[in-house]
Amino acid sequence: MGRNVTTLKPGDEVMGRIGIVGAFATRAVVEATRMARKPASLAFAEAAAIPAATLTAWQALHKHGGLQTGQSVLI
C-alpha cells in the first residue's frame, strides 16, 4: 500500500480496473483512484464483472455514440 493512499487499507477487498487488459493475480500495482472497496454482498466474480461492464457502456455512449454534456439517454 502506498504511503499516500488514504481511501484503502491493507486487507481491504477491492475491485477496479487495473488498465487496458485484465489480470488474474493476488497482487497488482495500480493507482488507488482506480480501485474501490468490494461490497461484502458481492462475490469476487460478480465484482470483477462491474468495471468491464461499466467501461463497455461508457465507451458505447461517449466514444461510439458521441454523447455530449446536457444530452439524455433513454434506457
CHARMM internal coordinates of N, CA and C (Angstrom, degrees):
IC EDIT
DIST 1 N 1 CA 1.4479
DIST 1 CA 1 C 1.5172
ANGL 1 N 1 CA 1 C 107.20
DIST 1 C 2 N 1.3090
ANGL 1 CA 1 C 2 N 115.74
DIHE 1 N 1 CA 1 C 2 N 128.86
DIST 2 N 2 CA 1.4596
ANGL 1 C 2 N 2 CA 120.15
DIHE 1 CA 1 C 2 N 2 CA 179.02
DIST 2 CA 2 C 1.5171
ANGL 2 N 2 CA 2 C 111.52
DIHE 1 C 2 N 2 CA 2 C -67.30
DIST 2 C 3 N 1.3065
ANGL 2 CA 2 C 3 N 116.56
DIHE 2 N 2 CA 2 C 3 N 150.07
DIST 3 N 3 CA 1.4687
ANGL 2 C 3 N 3 CA 120.98
DIHE 2 CA 2 C 3 N 3 CA -176.22
DIST 3 CA 3 C 1.5237
ANGL 3 N 3 CA 3 C 112.90
DIHE 2 C 3 N 3 CA 3 C -67.04
DIST 3 C 4 N 1.3376
ANGL 3 CA 3 C 4 N 118.38
DIHE 3 N 3 CA 3 C 4 N -22.25
DIST 4 N 4 CA 1.4617
ANGL 3 C 4 N 4 CA 120.90
DIHE 3 CA 3 C 4 N 4 CA -179.27
DIST 4 CA 4 C 1.5312
ANGL 4 N 4 CA 4 C 113.52
DIHE 3 C 4 N 4 CA 4 C -95.03
DIST 4 C 5 N 1.3230
ANGL 4 CA 4 C 5 N 117.19
DIHE 4 N 4 CA 4 C 5 N 3.97
DIST 5 N 5 CA 1.4646
ANGL 4 C 5 N 5 CA 120.90
DIHE 4 CA 4 C 5 N 5 CA -179.92
DIST 5 CA 5 C 1.5229
ANGL 5 N 5 CA 5 C 108.57
DIHE 4 C 5 N 5 CA 5 C -82.09
DIST 5 C 6 N 1.3269
ANGL 5 CA 5 C 6 N 115.84
DIHE 5 N 5 CA 5 C 6 N 121.02
DIST 6 N 6 CA 1.4621
ANGL 5 C 6 N 6 CA 120.40
DIHE 5 CA 5 C 6 N 6 CA -178.58
DIST 6 CA 6 C 1.5223
ANGL 6 N 6 CA 6 C 112.66
DIHE 5 C 6 N 6 CA 6 C -116.61
DIST 6 C 7 N 1.3278
ANGL 6 CA 6 C 7 N 117.40
DIHE 6 N 6 CA 6 C 7 N -10.65
DIST 7 N 7 CA 1.4603
ANGL 6 C 7 N 7 CA 120.73
DIHE 6 CA 6 C 7 N 7 CA -175.77
DIST 7 CA 7 C 1.5212
ANGL 7 N 7 CA 7 C 113.31
DIHE 6 C 7 N 7 CA 7 C -91.30
DIST 7 C 8 N 1.3122
ANGL 7 CA 7 C 8 N 117.45
DIHE 7 N 7 CA 7 C 8 N -15.23
DIST 8 N 8 CA 1.4671
ANGL 7 C 8 N 8 CA 122.08
DIHE 7 CA 7 C 8 N 8 CA -178.72
DIST 8 CA 8 C 1.5200
ANGL 8 N 8 CA 8 C 109.16
DIHE 7 C 8 N 8 CA 8 C -134.56
DIST 8 C 9 N 1.3323
ANGL 8 CA 8 C 9 N 114.68
DIHE 8 N 8 CA 8 C 9 N 161.16
DIST 9 N 9 CA 1.4563
ANGL 8 C 9 N 9 CA 118.82
DIHE 8 CA 8 C 9 N 9 CA 176.86
DIST 9 CA 9 C 1.5324
ANGL 9 N 9 CA 9 C 109.05
DIHE 8 C 9 N 9 CA 9 C -136.45
DIST 9 C 10 N 1.3235
ANGL 9 CA 9 C 10 N 117.75
DIHE 9 N 9 CA 9 C 10 N 158.23
DIST 10 N 10 CA 1.4598
ANGL 9 C 10 N 10 CA 120.39
DIHE 9 CA 9 C 10 N 10 CA 178.13
DIST 10 CA 10 C 1.5253
ANGL 10 N 10 CA 10 C 110.94
DIHE 9 C 10 N 10 CA 10 C -53.86
DIST 10 C 11 N 1.3076
ANGL 10 CA 10 C 11 N 116.13
DIHE 10 N 10 CA 10 C 11 N 134.59
DIST 11 N 11 CA 1.4549
ANGL 10 C 11 N 11 CA 121.50
DIHE 10 CA 10 C 11 N 11 CA -179.60
DIST 11 CA 11 C 1.5134
ANGL 11 N 11 CA 11 C 113.96
DIHE 10 C 11 N 11 CA 11 C 98.08
DIST 11 C 12 N 1.3495
ANGL 11 CA 11 C 12 N 117.97
DIHE 11 N 11 CA 11 C 12 N -15.49
DIST 12 N 12 CA 1.4658
ANGL 11 C 12 N 12 CA 120.33
DIHE 11 CA 11 C 12 N 12 CA 177.00
DIST 12 CA 12 C 1.5295
ANGL 12 N 12 CA 12 C 109.62
DIHE 11 C 12 N 12 CA 12 C -63.76
DIST 12 C 13 N 1.3206
ANGL 12 CA 12 C 13 N 116.05
DIHE 12 N 12 CA 12 C 13 N 138.24
DIST 13 N 13 CA 1.4631
ANGL 12 C 13 N 13 CA 120.70
DIHE 12 CA 12 C 13 N 13 CA 171.44
DIST 13 CA 13 C 1.5198
ANGL 13 N 13 CA 13 C 106.17
DIHE 12 C 13 N 13 CA 13 C -85.01
DIST 13 C 14 N 1.3221
ANGL 13 CA 13 C 14 N 116.81
DIHE 13 N 13 CA 13 C 14 N 124.44
DIST 14 N 14 CA 1.4562
ANGL 13 C 14 N 14 CA 120.74
DIHE 13 CA 13 C 14 N 14 CA -173.23
DIST 14 CA 14 C 1.5207
ANGL 14 N 14 CA 14 C 111.49
DIHE 13 C 14 N 14 CA 14 C -124.60
DIST 14 C 15 N 1.3306
ANGL 14 CA 14 C 15 N 113.73
DIHE 14 N 14 CA 14 C 15 N 164.34
DIST 15 N 15 CA 1.4557
ANGL 14 C 15 N 15 CA 121.79
DIHE 14 CA 14 C 15 N 15 CA 173.00
DIST 15 CA 15 C 1.5196
ANGL 15 N 15 CA 15 C 106.31
DIHE 14 C 15 N 15 CA 15 C -140.74
DIST 15 C 16 N 1.3092
ANGL 15 CA 15 C 16 N 116.65
DIHE 15 N 15 CA 15 C 16 N 157.62
DIST 16 N 16 CA 1.4512
ANGL 15 C 16 N 16 CA 119.04
DIHE 15 CA 15 C 16 N 16 CA 179.15
DIST 16 CA 16 C 1.5067
ANGL 16 N 16 CA 16 C 111.54
DIHE 15 C 16 N 16 CA 16 C 166.46
DIST 16 C 17 N 1.3054
ANGL 16 CA 16 C 17 N 114.19
DIHE 16 N 16 CA 16 C 17 N -171.16
DIST 17 N 17 CA 1.4582
ANGL 16 C 17 N 17 CA 121.23
DIHE 16 CA 16 C 17 N 17 CA -179.29
DIST 17 CA 17 C 1.5194
ANGL 17 N 17 CA 17 C 107.43
DIHE 16 C 17 N 17 CA 17 C -114.69
DIST 17 C 18 N 1.3247
ANGL 17 CA 17 C 18 N 116.38
DIHE 17 N 17 CA 17 C 18 N 120.37
DIST 18 N 18 CA 1.4601
ANGL 17 C 18 N 18 CA 119.18
DIHE 17 CA 17 C 18 N 18 CA -175.93
DIST 18 CA 18 C 1.5224
ANGL 18 N 18 CA 18 C 112.75
DIHE 17 C 18 N 18 CA 18 C -89.86
DIST 18 C 19 N 1.2994
ANGL 18 CA 18 C 19 N 117.67
DIHE 18 N 18 CA 18 C 19 N -10.59
DIST 19 N 19 CA 1.4596
ANGL 18 C 19 N 19 CA 120.77
DIHE 18 CA 18 C 19 N 19 CA -178.93
DIST 19 CA 19 C 1.5116
ANGL 19 N 19 CA 19 C 110.31
DIHE 18 C 19 N 19 CA 19 C 158.78
DIST 19 C 20 N 1.2962
ANGL 19 CA 19 C 20 N 116.10
DIHE 19 N 19 CA 19 C 20 N -160.23
DIST 20 N 20 CA 1.4531
ANGL 19 C 20 N 20 CA 121.55
DIHE 19 CA 19 C 20 N 20 CA -174.92
DIST 20 CA 20 C 1.5327
ANGL 20 N 20 CA 20 C 111.98
DIHE 19 C 20 N 20 CA 20 C -73.80
DIST 20 C 21 N 1.3156
ANGL 20 CA 20 C 21 N 117.62
DIHE 20 N 20 CA 20 C 21 N -23.52
DIST 21 N 21 CA 1.4588
ANGL 20 C 21 N 21 CA 121.10
DIHE 20 CA 20 C 21 N 21 CA 179.97
DIST 21 CA 21 C 1.5158
ANGL 21 N 21 CA 21 C 110.08
DIHE 20 C 21 N 21 CA 21 C -115.95
DIST 21 C 22 N 1.3041
ANGL 21 CA 21 C 22 N 117.03
DIHE 21 N 21 CA 21 C 22 N 159.88
DIST 22 N 22 CA 1.4532
ANGL 21 C 22 N 22 CA 121.85
DIHE 21 CA 21 C 22 N 22 CA 179.72
DIST 22 CA 22 C 1.5162
ANGL 22 N 22 CA 22 C 111.61
DIHE 21 C 22 N 22 CA 22 C -82.84
DIST 22 C 23 N 1.3103
ANGL 22 CA 22 C 23 N 115.39
DIHE 22 N 22 CA 22 C 23 N 177.13
DIST 23 N 23 CA 1.4568
ANGL 22 C 23 N 23 CA 120.26
DIHE 22 CA 22 C 23 N 23 CA 179.71
DIST 23 CA 23 C 1.5192
ANGL 23 N 23 CA 23 C 109.38
DIHE 22 C 23 N 23 CA 23 C -155.64
DIST 23 C 24 N 1.2933
ANGL 23 CA 23 C 24 N 114.86
DIHE 23 N 23 CA 23 C 24 N 153.93
DIST 24 N 24 CA 1.4569
ANGL 23 C 24 N 24 CA 121.75
DIHE 23 CA 23 C 24 N 24 CA 174.57
DIST 24 CA 24 C 1.5146
ANGL 24 N 24 CA 24 C 105.92
DIHE 23 C 24 N 24 CA 24 C -129.32
DIST 24 C 25 N 1.3131
ANGL 24 CA 24 C 25 N 116.13
DIHE 24 N 24 CA 24 C 25 N 97.12
DIST 25 N 25 CA 1.4568
ANGL 24 C 25 N 25 CA 120.30
DIHE 24 CA 24 C 25 N 25 CA -175.68
DIST 25 CA 25 C 1.5179
ANGL 25 N 25 CA 25 C 109.55
DIHE 24 C 25 N 25 CA 25 C -154.04
DIST 25 C 26 N 1.3107
ANGL 25 CA 25 C 26 N 115.64
DIHE 25 N 25 CA 25 C 26 N 160.98
DIST 26 N 26 CA 1.4576
ANGL 25 C 26 N 26 CA 119.93
DIHE 25 CA 25 C 26 N 26 CA 174.27
DIST 26 CA 26 C 1.5156
ANGL 26 N 26 CA 26 C 110.95
DIHE 25 C 26 N 26 CA 26 C -90.71
DIST 26 C 27 N 1.3498
ANGL 26 CA 26 C 27 N 116.47
DIHE 26 N 26 CA 26 C 27 N -14.51
DIST 27 N 27 CA 1.4584
ANGL 26 C 27 N 27 CA 121.31
DIHE 26 CA 26 C 27 N 27 CA 178.46
DIST 27 CA 27 C 1.5245
ANGL 27 N 27 CA 27 C 108.98
DIHE 26 C 27 N 27 CA 27 C -142.85
DIST 27 C 28 N 1.3289
ANGL 27 CA 27 C 28 N 115.22
DIHE 27 N 27 CA 27 C 28 N 146.31
DIST 28 N 28 CA 1.4634
ANGL 27 C 28 N 28 CA 120.48
DIHE 27 CA 27 C 28 N 28 CA 177.32
DIST 28 CA 28 C 1.5165
ANGL 28 N 28 CA 28 C 108.44
DIHE 27 C 28 N 28 CA 28 C -153.90
DIST 28 C 29 N 1.3221
ANGL 28 CA 28 C 29 N 116.12
DIHE 28 N 28 CA 28 C 29 N 153.36
DIST 29 N 29 CA 1.4592
ANGL 28 C 29 N 29 CA 121.30
DIHE 28 CA 28 C 29 N 29 CA 174.98
DIST 29 CA 29 C 1.5248
ANGL 29 N 29 CA 29 C 106.74
DIHE 28 C 29 N 29 CA 29 C -97.81
DIST 29 C 30 N 1.3255
ANGL 29 CA 29 C 30 N 115.65
DIHE 29 N 29 CA 29 C 30 N 119.97
DIST 30 N 30 CA 1.4622
ANGL 29 C 30 N 30 CA 120.96
DIHE 29 CA 29 C 30 N 30 CA -175.93
DIST 30 CA 30 C 1.5312
ANGL 30 N 30 CA 30 C 108.61
DIHE 29 C 30 N 30 CA 30 C -154.65
DIST 30 C 31 N 1.3334
ANGL 30 CA 30 C 31 N 116.01
DIHE 30 N 30 CA 30 C 31 N 152.03
DIST 31 N 31 CA 1.4610
ANGL 30 C 31 N 31 CA 119.77
DIHE 30 CA 30 C 31 N 31 CA 176.56
DIST 31 CA 31 C 1.5309
ANGL 31 N 31 CA 31 C 109.29
DIHE 30 C 31 N 31 CA 31 C -64.53
DIST 31 C 32 N 1.3155
ANGL 31 CA 31 C 32 N 116.71
DIHE 31 N 31 CA 31 C 32 N 137.35
DIST 32 N 32 CA 1.4620
ANGL 31 C 32 N 32 CA 121.53
DIHE 31 CA 31 C 32 N 32 CA -178.98
DIST 32 CA 32 C 1.5171
ANGL 32 N 32 CA 32 C 111.60
DIHE 31 C 32 N 32 CA 32 C -61.35
DIST 32 C 33 N 1.3333
ANGL 32 CA 32 C 33 N 117.57
DIHE 32 N 32 CA 32 C 33 N -28.52
DIST 33 N 33 CA 1.4646
ANGL 32 C 33 N 33 CA 120.61
DIHE 32 CA 32 C 33 N 33 CA -179.56
DIST 33 CA 33 C 1.5236
ANGL 33 N 33 CA 33 C 112.49
DIHE 32 C 33 N 33 CA 33 C -67.06
DIST 33 C 34 N 1.3097
ANGL 33 CA 33 C 34 N 117.53
DIHE 33 N 33 CA 33 C 34 N -15.12
DIST 34 N 34 CA 1.4736
ANGL 33 C 34 N 34 CA 121.07
DIHE 33 CA 33 C 34 N 34 CA 178.16
DIST 34 CA 34 C 1.5297
ANGL 34 N 34 CA 34 C 112.18
DIHE 33 C 34 N 34 CA 34 C -90.02
DIST 34 C 35 N 1.3191
ANGL 34 CA 34 C 35 N 116.87
DIHE 34 N 34 CA 34 C 35 N -2.15
DIST 35 N 35 CA 1.4511
ANGL 34 C 35 N 35 CA 120.90
DIHE 34 CA 34 C 35 N 35 CA -174.74
DIST 35 CA 35 C 1.5275
ANGL 35 N 35 CA 35 C 111.22
DIHE 34 C 35 N 35 CA 35 C -116.83
DIST 35 C 36 N 1.3294
ANGL 35 CA 35 C 36 N 114.83
DIHE 35 N 35 CA 35 C 36 N 154.30
DIST 36 N 36 CA 1.4643
ANGL 35 C 36 N 36 CA 122.08
DIHE 35 CA 35 C 36 N 36 CA 175.29
DIST 36 CA 36 C 1.5248
ANGL 36 N 36 CA 36 C 107.59
DIHE 35 C 36 N 36 CA 36 C -143.19
DIST 36 C 37 N 1.3089
ANGL 36 CA 36 C 37 N 116.14
DIHE 36 N 36 CA 36 C 37 N 156.09
DIST 37 N 37 CA 1.4651
ANGL 36 C 37 N 37 CA 118.89
DIHE 36 CA 36 C 37 N 37 CA 176.14
DIST 37 CA 37 C 1.5230
ANGL 37 N 37 CA 37 C 109.54
DIHE 36 C 37 N 37 CA 37 C -65.21
DIST 37 C 38 N 1.3155
ANGL 37 CA 37 C 38 N 115.87
DIHE 37 N 37 CA 37 C 38 N 136.09
DIST 38 N 38 CA 1.4602
ANGL 37 C 38 N 38 CA 121.59
DIHE 37 CA 37 C 38 N 38 CA 176.86
DIST 38 CA 38 C 1.5217
ANGL 38 N 38 CA 38 C 108.41
DIHE 37 C 38 N 38 CA 38 C -74.47
DIST 38 C 39 N 1.3292
ANGL 38 CA 38 C 39 N 118.16
DIHE 38 N 38 CA 38 C 39 N 127.03
DIST 39 N 39 CA 1.4675
ANGL 38 C 39 N 39 CA 118.99
DIHE 38 CA 38 C 39 N 39 CA 175.45
DIST 39 CA 39 C 1.5284
ANGL 39 N 39 CA 39 C 110.45
DIHE 38 C 39 N 39 CA 39 C -58.92
DIST 39 C 40 N 1.3037
ANGL 39 CA 39 C 40 N 116.90
DIHE 39 N 39 CA 39 C 40 N 137.27
DIST 40 N 40 CA 1.4667
ANGL 39 C 40 N 40 CA 121.56
DIHE 39 CA 39 C 40 N 40 CA -178.58
DIST 40 CA 40 C 1.5266
ANGL 40 N 40 CA 40 C 111.86
DIHE 39 C 40 N 40 CA 40 C -60.58
DIST 40 C 41 N 1.3283
ANGL 40 CA 40 C 41 N 116.34
DIHE 40 N 40 CA 40 C 41 N -26.56
DIST 41 N 41 CA 1.4664
ANGL 40 C 41 N 41 CA 120.35
DIHE 40 CA 40 C 41 N 41 CA -178.05
DIST 41 CA 41 C 1.5301
ANGL 41 N 41 CA 41 C 113.22
DIHE 40 C 41 N 41 CA 41 C -75.88
DIST 41 C 42 N 1.3369
ANGL 41 CA 41 C 42 N 118.04
DIHE 41 N 41 CA 41 C 42 N -9.19
DIST 42 N 42 CA 1.4604
ANGL 41 C 42 N 42 CA 121.11
DIHE 41 CA 41 C 42 N 42 CA -179.00
DIST 42 CA 42 C 1.5184
ANGL 42 N 42 CA 42 C 111.29
DIHE 41 C 42 N 42 CA 42 C -103.61
DIST 42 C 43 N 1.3167
ANGL 42 CA 42 C 43 N 115.60
DIHE 42 N 42 CA 42 C 43 N 140.76
DIST 43 N 43 CA 1.4595
ANGL 42 C 43 N 43 CA 120.74
DIHE 42 CA 42 C 43 N 43 CA 170.57
DIST 43 CA 43 C 1.5275
ANGL 43 N 43 CA 43 C 107.64
DIHE 42 C 43 N 43 CA 43 C -74.57
DIST 43 C 44 N 1.3253
ANGL 43 CA 43 C 44 N 117.75
DIHE 43 N 43 CA 43 C 44 N 160.61
DIST 44 N 44 CA 1.4621
ANGL 43 C 44 N 44 CA 120.04
DIHE 43 CA 43 C 44 N 44 CA 179.11
DIST 44 CA 44 C 1.5313
ANGL 44 N 44 CA 44 C 111.88
DIHE 43 C 44 N 44 CA 44 C -59.85
DIST 44 C 45 N 1.3216
ANGL 44 CA 44 C 45 N 118.11
DIHE 44 N 44 CA 44 C 45 N -37.77
DIST 45 N 45 CA 1.4648
ANGL 44 C 45 N 45 CA 120.72
DIHE 44 CA 44 C 45 N 45 CA 179.42
DIST 45 CA 45 C 1.5281
ANGL 45 N 45 CA 45 C 111.13
DIHE 44 C 45 N 45 CA 45 C -64.00
DIST 45 C 46 N 1.3105
ANGL 45 CA 45 C 46 N 116.91
DIHE 45 N 45 CA 45 C 46 N -39.53
DIST 46 N 46 CA 1.4669
ANGL 45 C 46 N 46 CA 120.57
DIHE 45 CA 45 C 46 N 46 CA 177.78
DIST 46 CA 46 C 1.5309
ANGL 46 N 46 CA 46 C 110.51
DIHE 45 C 46 N 46 CA 46 C -67.30
DIST 46 C 47 N 1.3236
ANGL 46 CA 46 C 47 N 116.24
DIHE 46 N 46 CA 46 C 47 N -44.71
DIST 47 N 47 CA 1.4620
ANGL 46 C 47 N 47 CA 120.43
DIHE 46 CA 46 C 47 N 47 CA 179.99
DIST 47 CA 47 C 1.5232
ANGL 47 N 47 CA 47 C 111.35
DIHE 46 C 47 N 47 CA 47 C -63.82
DIST 47 C 48 N 1.3115
ANGL 47 CA 47 C 48 N 116.95
DIHE 47 N 47 CA 47 C 48 N -34.96
DIST 48 N 48 CA 1.4654
ANGL 47 C 48 N 48 CA 120.75
DIHE 47 CA 47 C 48 N 48 CA 179.86
DIST 48 CA 48 C 1.5202
ANGL 48 N 48 CA 48 C 112.15
DIHE 47 C 48 N 48 CA 48 C -65.92
DIST 48 C 49 N 1.3139
ANGL 48 CA 48 C 49 N 117.82
DIHE 48 N 48 CA 48 C 49 N -27.16
DIST 49 N 49 CA 1.4650
ANGL 48 C 49 N 49 CA 121.21
DIHE 48 CA 48 C 49 N 49 CA -178.36
DIST 49 CA 49 C 1.5279
ANGL 49 N 49 CA 49 C 112.78
DIHE 48 C 49 N 49 CA 49 C -78.04
DIST 49 C 50 N 1.3055
ANGL 49 CA 49 C 50 N 118.08
DIHE 49 N 49 CA 49 C 50 N -23.93
DIST 50 N 50 CA 1.4695
ANGL 49 C 50 N 50 CA 121.20
DIHE 49 CA 49 C 50 N 50 CA -174.39
DIST 50 CA 50 C 1.5272
ANGL 50 N 50 CA 50 C 113.01
DIHE 49 C 50 N 50 CA 50 C -63.37
DIST 50 C 51 N 1.3341
ANGL 50 CA 50 C 51 N 120.32
DIHE 50 N 50 CA 50 C 51 N -50.35
DIST 51 N 51 CA 1.4721
ANGL 50 C 51 N 51 CA 118.51
DIHE 50 CA 50 C 51 N 51 CA -179.24
DIST 51 CA 51 C 1.5312
ANGL 51 N 51 CA 51 C 112.93
DIHE 50 C 51 N 51 CA 51 C -60.57
DIST 51 C 52 N 1.3164
ANGL 51 CA 51 C 52 N 118.18
DIHE 51 N 51 CA 51 C 52 N -40.51
DIST 52 N 52 CA 1.4664
ANGL 51 C 52 N 52 CA 120.46
DIHE 51 CA 51 C 52 N 52 CA -179.50
DIST 52 CA 52 C 1.5230
ANGL 52 N 52 CA 52 C 111.17
DIHE 51 C 52 N 52 CA 52 C -66.22
DIST 52 C 53 N 1.3187
ANGL 52 CA 52 C 53 N 116.97
DIHE 52 N 52 CA 52 C 53 N -41.05
DIST 53 N 53 CA 1.4673
ANGL 52 C 53 N 53 CA 120.30
DIHE 52 CA 52 C 53 N 53 CA -179.64
DIST 53 CA 53 C 1.5233
ANGL 53 N 53 CA 53 C 111.46
DIHE 52 C 53 N 53 CA 53 C -67.79
DIST 53 C 54 N 1.3285
ANGL 53 CA 53 C 54 N 117.15
DIHE 53 N 53 CA 53 C 54 N -41.12
DIST 54 N 54 CA 1.4605
ANGL 53 C 54 N 54 CA 118.84
DIHE 53 CA 53 C 54 N 54 CA -179.81
DIST 54 CA 54 C 1.5228
ANGL 54 N 54 CA 54 C 111.74
DIHE 53 C 54 N 54 CA 54 C -70.39
DIST 54 C 55 N 1.3211
ANGL 54 CA 54 C 55 N 117.57
DIHE 54 N 54 CA 54 C 55 N -36.86
DIST 55 N 55 CA 1.4587
ANGL 54 C 55 N 55 CA 120.04
DIHE 54 CA 54 C 55 N 55 CA 176.96
DIST 55 CA 55 C 1.5246
ANGL 55 N 55 CA 55 C 110.51
DIHE 54 C 55 N 55 CA 55 C -64.60
DIST 55 C 56 N 1.3261
ANGL 55 CA 55 C 56 N 117.50
DIHE 55 N 55 CA 55 C 56 N -40.77
DIST 56 N 56 CA 1.4584
ANGL 55 C 56 N 56 CA 121.52
DIHE 55 CA 55 C 56 N 56 CA 178.15
DIST 56 CA 56 C 1.5224
ANGL 56 N 56 CA 56 C 110.69
DIHE 55 C 56 N 56 CA 56 C -61.17
DIST 56 C 57 N 1.3280
ANGL 56 CA 56 C 57 N 117.13
DIHE 56 N 56 CA 56 C 57 N -44.52
DIST 57 N 57 CA 1.4662
ANGL 56 C 57 N 57 CA 121.03
DIHE 56 CA 56 C 57 N 57 CA 178.96
DIST 57 CA 57 C 1.5192
ANGL 57 N 57 CA 57 C 110.84
DIHE 56 C 57 N 57 CA 57 C -64.50
DIST 57 C 58 N 1.3256
ANGL 57 CA 57 C 58 N 117.61
DIHE 57 N 57 CA 57 C 58 N -44.01
DIST 58 N 58 CA 1.4628
ANGL 57 C 58 N 58 CA 121.30
DIHE 57 CA 57 C 58 N 58 CA 179.71
DIST 58 CA 58 C 1.5277
ANGL 58 N 58 CA 58 C 110.46
DIHE 57 C 58 N 58 CA 58 C -60.79
DIST 58 C 59 N 1.3276
ANGL 58 CA 58 C 59 N 117.12
DIHE 58 N 58 CA 58 C 59 N -45.87
DIST 59 N 59 CA 1.4618
ANGL 58 C 59 N 59 CA 120.65
DIHE 58 CA 58 C 59 N 59 CA 179.59
DIST 59 CA 59 C 1.5231
ANGL 59 N 59 CA 59 C 111.32
DIHE 58 C 59 N 59 CA 59 C -62.32
DIST 59 C 60 N 1.3180
ANGL 59 CA 59 C 60 N 117.13
DIHE 59 N 59 CA 59 C 60 N -41.33
DIST 60 N 60 CA 1.4652
ANGL 59 C 60 N 60 CA 120.59
DIHE 59 CA 59 C 60 N 60 CA -179.97
DIST 60 CA 60 C 1.5251
ANGL 60 N 60 CA 60 C 110.84
DIHE 59 C 60 N 60 CA 60 C -62.13
DIST 60 C 61 N 1.3227
ANGL 60 CA 60 C 61 N 117.11
DIHE 60 N 60 CA 60 C 61 N -42.80
DIST 61 N 61 CA 1.4600
ANGL 60 C 61 N 61 CA 120.82
DIHE 60 CA 60 C 61 N 61 CA -177.82
DIST 61 CA 61 C 1.5305
ANGL 61 N 61 CA 61 C 112.98
DIHE 60 C 61 N 61 CA 61 C -75.51
DIST 61 C 62 N 1.3153
ANGL 61 CA 61 C 62 N 117.28
DIHE 61 N 61 CA 61 C 62 N -45.18
DIST 62 N 62 CA 1.4654
ANGL 61 C 62 N 62 CA 121.06
DIHE 61 CA 61 C 62 N 62 CA -171.66
DIST 62 CA 62 C 1.5271
ANGL 62 N 62 CA 62 C 113.61
DIHE 61 C 62 N 62 CA 62 C -92.58
DIST 62 C 63 N 1.3290
ANGL 62 CA 62 C 63 N 117.71
DIHE 62 N 62 CA 62 C 63 N -50.62
DIST 63 N 63 CA 1.4575
ANGL 62 C 63 N 63 CA 119.73
DIHE 62 CA 62 C 63 N 63 CA -176.47
DIST 63 CA 63 C 1.5225
ANGL 63 N 63 CA 63 C 112.24
DIHE 62 C 63 N 63 CA 63 C -75.91
DIST 63 C 64 N 1.3265
ANGL 63 CA 63 C 64 N 116.40
DIHE 63 N 63 CA 63 C 64 N -44.66
DIST 64 N 64 CA 1.4615
ANGL 63 C 64 N 64 CA 120.32
DIHE 63 CA 63 C 64 N 64 CA -174.56
DIST 64 CA 64 C 1.5255
ANGL 64 N 64 CA 64 C 112.57
DIHE 63 C 64 N 64 CA 64 C -95.61
DIST 64 C 65 N 1.3210
ANGL 64 CA 64 C 65 N 116.60
DIHE 64 N 64 CA 64 C 65 N -32.84
DIST 65 N 65 CA 1.4618
ANGL 64 C 65 N 65 CA 120.00
DIHE 64 CA 64 C 65 N 65 CA -178.16
DIST 65 CA 65 C 1.5124
ANGL 65 N 65 CA 65 C 114.29
DIHE 64 C 65 N 65 CA 65 C -92.65
DIST 65 C 66 N 1.3212
ANGL 65 CA 65 C 66 N 117.57
DIHE 65 N 65 CA 65 C 66 N -12.40
DIST 66 N 66 CA 1.4495
ANGL 65 C 66 N 66 CA 121.18
DIHE 65 CA 65 C 66 N 66 CA 177.99
DIST 66 CA 66 C 1.5156
ANGL 66 N 66 CA 66 C 114.96
DIHE 65 C 66 N 66 CA 66 C 68.80
DIST 66 C 67 N 1.3330
ANGL 66 CA 66 C 67 N 118.19
DIHE 66 N 66 CA 66 C 67 N 26.59
DIST 67 N 67 CA 1.4669
ANGL 66 C 67 N 67 CA 121.63
DIHE 66 CA 66 C 67 N 67 CA -179.66
DIST 67 CA 67 C 1.5231
ANGL 67 N 67 CA 67 C 110.17
DIHE 66 C 67 N 67 CA 67 C -59.41
DIST 67 C 68 N 1.3256
ANGL 67 CA 67 C 68 N 115.62
DIHE 67 N 67 CA 67 C 68 N 132.66
DIST 68 N 68 CA 1.4665
ANGL 67 C 68 N 68 CA 122.03
DIHE 67 CA 67 C 68 N 68 CA -178.22
DIST 68 CA 68 C 1.5325
ANGL 68 N 68 CA 68 C 110.23
DIHE 67 C 68 N 68 CA 68 C -118.04
DIST 68 C 69 N 1.3019
ANGL 68 CA 68 C 69 N 116.28
DIHE 68 N 68 CA 68 C 69 N 159.77
DIST 69 N 69 CA 1.4594
ANGL 68 C 69 N 69 CA 122.29
DIHE 68 CA 68 C 69 N 69 CA 177.06
DIST 69 CA 69 C 1.5241
ANGL 69 N 69 CA 69 C 109.26
DIHE 68 C 69 N 69 CA 69 C -55.44
DIST 69 C 70 N 1.3307
ANGL 69 CA 69 C 70 N 115.96
DIHE 69 N 69 CA 69 C 70 N 133.18
DIST 70 N 70 CA 1.4582
ANGL 69 C 70 N 70 CA 121.55
DIHE 69 CA 69 C 70 N 70 CA 179.12
DIST 70 CA 70 C 1.5268
ANGL 70 N 70 CA 70 C 113.89
DIHE 69 C 70 N 70 CA 70 C 94.85
DIST 70 C 71 N 1.3179
ANGL 70 CA 70 C 71 N 117.45
DIHE 70 N 70 CA 70 C 71 N -16.39
DIST 71 N 71 CA 1.4549
ANGL 70 C 71 N 71 CA 120.34
DIHE 70 CA 70 C 71 N 71 CA 177.05
DIST 71 CA 71 C 1.5231
ANGL 71 N 71 CA 71 C 109.99
DIHE 70 C 71 N 71 CA 71 C -81.21
DIST 71 C 72 N 1.3414
ANGL 71 CA 71 C 72 N 115.49
DIHE 71 N 71 CA 71 C 72 N 158.29
DIST 72 N 72 CA 1.4721
ANGL 71 C 72 N 72 CA 121.71
DIHE 71 CA 71 C 72 N 72 CA 178.65
DIST 72 CA 72 C 1.5045
ANGL 72 N 72 CA 72 C 109.50
DIHE 71 C 72 N 72 CA 72 C -115.81
DIST 72 C 73 N 1.3281
ANGL 72 CA 72 C 73 N 114.33
DIHE 72 N 72 CA 72 C 73 N 155.63
DIST 73 N 73 CA 1.4567
ANGL 72 C 73 N 73 CA 121.47
DIHE 72 CA 72 C 73 N 73 CA 177.04
DIST 73 CA 73 C 1.5172
ANGL 73 N 73 CA 73 C 107.87
DIHE 72 C 73 N 73 CA 73 C -125.65
DIST 73 C 74 N 1.3285
ANGL 73 CA 73 C 74 N 117.10
DIHE 73 N 73 CA 73 C 74 N 130.58
DIST 74 N 74 CA 1.4520
ANGL 73 C 74 N 74 CA 121.99
DIHE 73 CA 73 C 74 N 74 CA 176.09
DIST 74 CA 74 C 1.5229
ANGL 74 N 74 CA 74 C 107.92
DIHE 73 C 74 N 74 CA 74 C -97.92
DIST 74 C 75 N 1.3135
ANGL 74 CA 74 C 75 N 116.19
DIHE 74 N 74 CA 74 C 75 N 121.44
DIST 75 N 75 CA 1.4663
ANGL 74 C 75 N 75 CA 120.40
DIHE 74 CA 74 C 75 N 75 CA 179.74
DIST 75 CA 75 C 1.5129
ANGL 75 N 75 CA 75 C 108.59
DIHE 74 C 75 N 75 CA 75 C -114.88
END
COOR INIT
IC SEED 1 N 1 CA 1 C
IC BUILD
